[in-house]
């Protein structure tokens, strides 16, 4: 699916999904994000453009935006087939502005700026392959963009403590001791928590894989 493709839903099913999601159906919201991910990723990339592409990773922006979308979906009202997309892009735009403000506040040297963008993509790919080893096969690798979209939506749906350990340990690759200190828990407790979080994430991706493996 190209970044400019329309979601593979007819207007009736899209409206139903939007209404279900706004009513608190997390599975419906997952599917909305899966089907819109390519378009939303394209929007994020265009916002970043040439000026910020060495500093800001679009998948970092989408990860934060998807959490916001899960937290505020009750405020969304269906107003036509592109209404969810446009509502989501406003949230993405706010997150992009946050990242720009962050970089303008902090002066970084060139080597750190180059490292900042691109590392997120690698980390998400590694986590995806940890949860779904079949993503390493050539046929599934072609679905990488869809799969990353599903991963971001699944992470956003996790309970807060699960999401924190997934982000800190598996994406930011922080030491277990540092995460334990940050969350004021023992290392054994964080280890158990991260294991449960990874199991929850893997189950969610298992559901999602039936969607993205079927799209060419």
Secondary structure, 3 states (H helix, E strand, C coil): CCCCCCCCCCHHHHHHHHHHHHCCCHHHHHHHHHHHHHHHHHHHHHHHHHHHCCCCCHHHHHHHHHHHHHHHHHHCCCCCCCHHHHHHHHHHHHHHHHHHHHHHHCCCCHHHHHHHCCHHHHHHHHHHHHHCHHHHCHHHHCCHHHHHHHHHHHHHHCCHHHHHHHHHHHHCCCCHHHHHHHHCCCHHHHHHHHHHHHHHHHHHHHHHHHHHCCCC
